[in-house]
Amino acid sequence: MHIHLLVNTFGQDLQHRYGEKIHKLTLHGAFTCPNRDGTLGKGGCTFCNVASFADEHSQQLSICEQLAARKDEIARARRYLAYFQAYTSTYAEVAYLQKMYEEALQVADMVGLCVGTRPDCVPDAVLDLLSSYQQQGFEIWLELGLQSAHADTLKRINRGHDYSAYADAVERARARNLKICTHLIVGLPGEGKDECLATLQQVVATGTDGIKLHPLHVVEGSTMAKAWRAGRLPTLSQQEYAEIAANMIRHTPPEVVYHRVTATARRPTLLAPEWCERRWGVMLDIYRHLEQLGPQGSALGQPFRFPG
């Protein structure tokens, strides 16, 4: 399976531009979230439990220590991107953010940053800081967690912002030539194939440089876990997810880079769907759909063509 022949993948995009493999190293900057600390609400989004993707040990280490540990784990790459993933990685005073980001950027072989955050947590001062690193030649990606463009869904999952907050963040980031990667969840309550495609189309119309697709994970400690245990929260099958994801990819312009087409979680934190533990089987199903129906952009009459 060579999914990069059918999808404009982030890994292949980086390899094409840098001439070698670039690996993302996940970091924990001890951030919180306005939807958990009481600023907007408490308890967070209904799907959220950061422990499902954050290593507890890493939260006790400095940025340099985390990077050293991750680099020791990765032997296939010589250069890296620092990925601030957990919670809202712009939700702090600018001086603290500068300290965190620059501690990562000063590490040898680091080509840049990927910063995960909410669209309502990117004030101009933060965008200016990220832009300053880009002007120094670093690869900078602002990863915005939108999840859905539908107002009813955003309210249902207790997101705490609307689409206009996302559109505003994108406009201000793009004015500074920052690259945007939009996070979308497939399988949210009340959404199916049509709703997911509508979200994708709205995101593309607003303007984005990258997309990250996630299947809905029901994880321990989340509000959704209670609904799932009570039998009130159906989840997608692997085939249903692969079909929806492939359809979204086929409706995505070929120049948009896919940072991820699926995501995994670990037991015992992961409750459902059980197939979310297995990445490669899901990717194979997506690949088969695309192989049969056409690559990224084919539904738009703009099929992706691998540059190799």
Secondary structure, DSSP 4 states (H G I P E B T S, - for coil): --GGGTS-BHHHHHHHHHSS-EEEEEE------TTTSSSS-SS-STT--GGGTS-TGGGGS-HHHHHHHHHHH--S-SEEEEEE-SS-TT-S-HHHHHHHHHHHHTSTTEEEEEEEE-TTS--HHHHHHHHHHHHTT-EEEEEEEEE-S-HHHHHHTT----HHHHHHHHHHHHHTT-EEEEEEEES-TT--HHHHHHHHHHHHHH--SEEEEEEPPEETTSHHHHHHHTT------HHHHHHHHHHHHHTS-TTSEEEES-----TTTEEE-GGGG-HHHHHHHHHHHHHHH-STTGGGT-------
